[in-house]
Amino acid sequence: MKQDIVGLIYTGERADELQDLTRYRAAAALPMAGRYRLIDFILSNMIHSGIKNIGIIMQKNYHSLMDHLGSGREWNLHGKRSGLTILPPYVSHDKVGVYEGMLDALQTNQAFLRRSVERNIAVSDSNVLYQVDYTDVVKKHLENKADITLLYTKDRDVRRNGRGRYLQVANDLVTGIEFDPIIPHYENTFIGGFVARREVLIDLVDRAVASGKHHFSRNLLAEMVAGGIFRVGAYECPGKVYAVDSVQSFFQTNMAFLNQEFRDQAFNDEKPVWTKLRDEMPARYGDHALVSNTLVADGCLIDGTVENSILFRGVVVKPGAVIRNSIVMQDAVISRNAEIENCILDKQVTVREDVRLIAPKSYPLVVAKNLTI
């Protein structure tokens, strides 16, 4: 049972609301929790479900994601019987390499779907952080005799006014679906993951594209639910779910890792989250260092005050500097007596001496990569 699932991760979500954070990277490559990328959690989740064959559909700004994934060695996806397949955007005279939606992406990458030998397929968006055992989902899917089974959550923090896909569920089957309502009427939020029989999915995608459809949920799923011919199953995702689709949600998701309860959910000793290694010295604390409730990655040099924050690898905090409620990414330098609060500093940012950057908690300030302030 365990090896009978092929995994597919779609990294083409629209990321406009993440602003500068996704100017040079895909949402899947967003840094998380000090040393990880968002995709690490989804990949590790699939691997712990016994999935050994995983394809990743790339879209725009995928270079940092490709660099991060490499050959898949860190995830043990580089063996003879297992593999990570990177599916870059397909460019031809009638395609410009940007998919109009997941349906378009699935159609373009049909060769991967047909070449795979596994009976079932698990598909996931890349900008949602959740933990689920796909073998349980497939088991439920088969018991339900469903054609496709959608993952959903009742977690209210994932709801967005005017955005999102919401499901009406009865007896583990989807009986209604709505898109981007100003006020959602159904309490179940579809989180962009589903399982299906691989051959059934190929057939569904083929038929939908042949009749001029582009959007997976708005066109294909809506028709499947409304038509009554197909059985659309539903599986409630356990635990906390985070959708990373705006600067605020990126900030909140990272800050959730300061909460012990969520860390225990995300980092299970028996199911570790793997990531690309970077051999660094351990973090070093100077005579003036005062650090509380903070995740500190390796390679940091701290000689100032840090509270309720996340420091990525190689961050330097000089004496007299103060960091509160902030996310400071790789190799940033906070100079003497600088003060930052409620900020997100991207990689290699330098904050000069005596500079103060203080933003409201509900609207964190983003400082783009490589800037000096």
Helices and strands as residue ranges (DSSP letters): E 5-10, G 16-22, G 27-29, E 31-32, E 36-37, H 38-48, E 53-57, H 63-69, G 73-75, E 83-87, E 91-92, E 95-96, H 102-108, H 110-115, E 120-125, E 128-129, H 134-143, E 148-153, G 156-158, E 165-170, E 173-179, E 188-197, H 198-210, I 216-221, H 222-227, E 232-236, E 242-243, H 247-256, H 260-266, E 284-285, E 290-292, E 295-296, E 301-302, E 305-307, E 310-311, E 316-317, E 322-324, E 327-328, E 333-334, E 339-341, E 343-345, E 350-351, E 356-358, E 365-367
